[in-house]
């Protein structure tokens, strides 16, 4: 509980920093002068974000807070989702981030699988040089499926491969990209929790392949995943309501979303939001709420708006640093995205854009 509580308090200022950096990058014209310091700030903030997130996930795995819920998952949809969430990391390095098309399904917990694949892809991007390649691949192996993350990075020595899944083992990659030694131990713990296995094969100087093996699911079983296709649109012109009781985080998020062209109403609670929405003549596309608000949950805040604002029924996104995993799973099962703080602002932007498409095309729901 101490770690989870501390993680919540750490996530708020980290999230504020990431939002402010996103706004700066949109507005600074003299990048030749300010690009170096700005990039150093982003690297430091991303490092804090990764450490905070890894510690929280490791604690949740070790304490058993999140119980795996196995269901059929489309790997093509999952691959596209993970790639969309990590493109912002590969673009500055001019890397090719892609997946090989597949129609395979696996029986797994989608929350765990997404976390595993994101970790593997983020690691691959971090250790792959400029203009390198990172790819997700799925291969059938009898009653199982091999899910593989390939990269053309520096590779891993045979001795490091023997210990790289242990806690705090950071491998033999030098330089500022060296991690904290938590990510792959979390991957192994998550894989074990869903009855999977994780292995690695690497050739120094050529690249690395991580392989996650899971039971396959039968085609025809009902999927729990909403499919999305094509490039996500921008959020320019969208109307967003935001409720978060942390003033710094709320203000920084408003600044970032407005820099992306969105129209934003933001308050600390539902009671303050009601009169703003009643006076607004525009249809609100998206409601974003923190889960742990002072005196109420994000769900209670949403219901209060539904009860008091005629015609108000937007798509809903929950962001939180301290939501119980079972509750997060319950909300996600209703089609509501749950983003764990600290949230990279571009990830939130893309999630808003995707829900904007669904709100225009309700047949997808």
VENJO-V180086 format. One record per backbone hydrogen bond with DSSP energy under -1.0 kcal/mol. CO is the residue of the C=O (numbers start at 1). NH is the residue of the N-H. Records with the same first field share a line. If there is no record, write none. Layout:
CO=NH / NH
This chain:
1=5
2=6
3=7
4=8
5=9
6=10
7=11
8=12
10=14
11=15
12=16
13=17
14=18
15=19
16=20
17=21
18=22
19=23
20=24
21=25
23=27
24=28
29=31
30=34
31=35
34=38
35=39
36=40
37=41
38=42
39=43
40=44
41=45
42=46
43=47
44=48
45=49
46=50
47=51
48=52
49=53
50=54
51=55
52=56
53=57
54=58
55=59
56=60
57=61
58=62
59=63
60=65
71=108
72=224
73=106
74=78
75=79
76=80
77=81
78=82
79=83
80=84
81=85
83=87
86=89 / 90
87=91
90=95
91=94
93=131
96=134
98=136
104=75
105=217
106=73
108=71
109=113
110=114
111=115
112=116
113=117
114=118
115=119
116=120
117=121
118=122
119=123
120=124
121=125
122=126
123=127
127=154
129=132
132=96
133=152
134=98
135=150
136=100
137=148
139=146
141=144
143=216
144=141
145=214
146=139
147=212
148=137
149=210
150=135
151=208
154=205
157=161
160=164
163=166
166=169
175=178
181=168
182=186
183=187
184=188
185=189
186=190
187=191
188=192
189=193
190=194
191=196
192=195
197=213
199=211
201=209
203=206 / 207
207=203
208=151
209=201
210=149
211=199
212=147
213=197
214=145
215=107
218=221
235=238
238=263
239=285 / 286
240=265
241=288
242=267
243=290
246=250
247=251
248=252
249=253
250=254
251=255
252=256
253=257
254=258
255=259
256=260
257=262
258=261
261=237
263=240
265=242
267=244
270=274
273=277
274=278
275=279
285=315
286=241
287=317
288=243
289=319
291=293 / 298
293=296
296=293
297=301
298=302
299=303
300=304
301=305
302=306
303=307
304=308
305=309
309=312
315=287
317=289
318=339
320=341
324=328
325=329
326=330
327=331
328=332
329=333
331=334 / 336
332=335
337=318
339=320
344=347 / 348
345=349
346=350
347=351
348=352
349=353
350=354
351=355
352=356
353=357
354=358
355=359
356=360
357=361
361=364
362=365
